[in-house]
Amino acid sequence: MRYGPLLRIIGTALYGFIGWELGLVLSRTPGLELEAWQLIVPFTLFGASFGFLLAPWLVRAPANAAQNVLRQVPFTDLIAGIVGITVGLLIAALLSVPVSQLPAPFGNVLPLVLVFMFGYLGAAILVLRKRDFFSLLRGETDEQRGVAGFRQGETLDASTSPTLLLDTSVIIDGRIADVAKTGFLLGTLTVPRFVLNELQYIADSADSLRRNRGRRGLEVLDRLQSTPEVAITFIDQDPSDAQQVDDKLISLARKCNGLIITNDFNLNRVAKLQGVRILNINELANAVKSVYLPGEVIPLKIIQEGKELGQGVGYLEDGTMVVVENGRRHLNQEILVQVTKVLQTNAGRLIFATPESL
């Protein structure tokens, strides 16, 4: 929508009125021999011309800035702020009646001070206590209020409940839903709008593989939303200092002091170089795998041949690959193997073992 013509009309009327008032005041100056209209008309025309030419530029920048700020403000904060300002101004109006009876200059100044003070206090208090305010409107008790706040992803203290930003790869991966359901992620899962848009773009792709991946990501988000134990929210903040989705995530994490949950190796490296904390799902998966020490005996089914002569390969329940020397002859059999060496690689943990009978 174009606001240029409207701004010109408003600017012309406003500055024309200012010019008319200025000419009227000057016409009352003692000692002037000019008629009133000789001052009012030129000042009115000058003010109207000034408003017509410059008002769009004088108003557009503040209006655009205010619009961008309002887009990033959560709807609950906006409603709470409006209610708080209304209540604060009402209280200030009631107090201004007796205060205005005070002798000058207090009677003239204090009512204005009360308006600003109570308007600010009302908005600040309602925004800070919005959770209690909306719970009170719903008639919830203190216990119900705590559960509802957790389900809606609202936090009382950002220091104890950090913002966890999800990137596209970790959503498509799907394991985040299982991890979040366990309750180990003490924070609010946050999905920026630009990540959601990328998921939708992938889901609409002509490539069937990409399309299936995108749809899987949307299904994972729906699963997270429908899980009562998970706190998830969507935000509209879109950093203007970056173009790529990964760069926007890093910029947003730096601004809100949040963490990025991902399994993207490149994003992991770049984010750490810029001082952003990363929670890598792959690293978590490797960390929770069973730990075996050399000399331990474990049951294992040999399911395939290894790369070297005579080797057999099997997998533990957590997916860890076990290379068994001289295990080829036990192909498709479950035997006891003794751990000889454990290696930690970028791809995960690798275990070397020998059949216990040797």
Secondary structure, DSSP 4 states (H G I P E B T S, - for coil): ---HHHHHHHHHHHHHHHHHHHHHHHHTSTT--S-HHHHHHHHHHHHHHHHHHHHHHHHHHHHHHHHHHHHHS-HHHHHHHHHHHHHHHHHHHHHHHHHTTSPTTHHHHHHHHHHHHHHHHHHHHHHHTHHHHHHHHHT--HHHHHHHHHHTT--S-TTTS-EEEEPHHHHHH-HHHHHHHHT---SEEEEEHHHHHHHHHHHT-SSHHHHHHHHHHHHHHHHHHT-TT--EEEE----TT--SHHHHHHHHHHHHT-EEEE--HHHHHHHHHTT--EEEHHHHHHHTSPP--TT-EEEEE--EE-SSTT-EEEE-TT--EEEETT-GGGTT-EEEEEEEEEEEETTEEEEEEEETT-
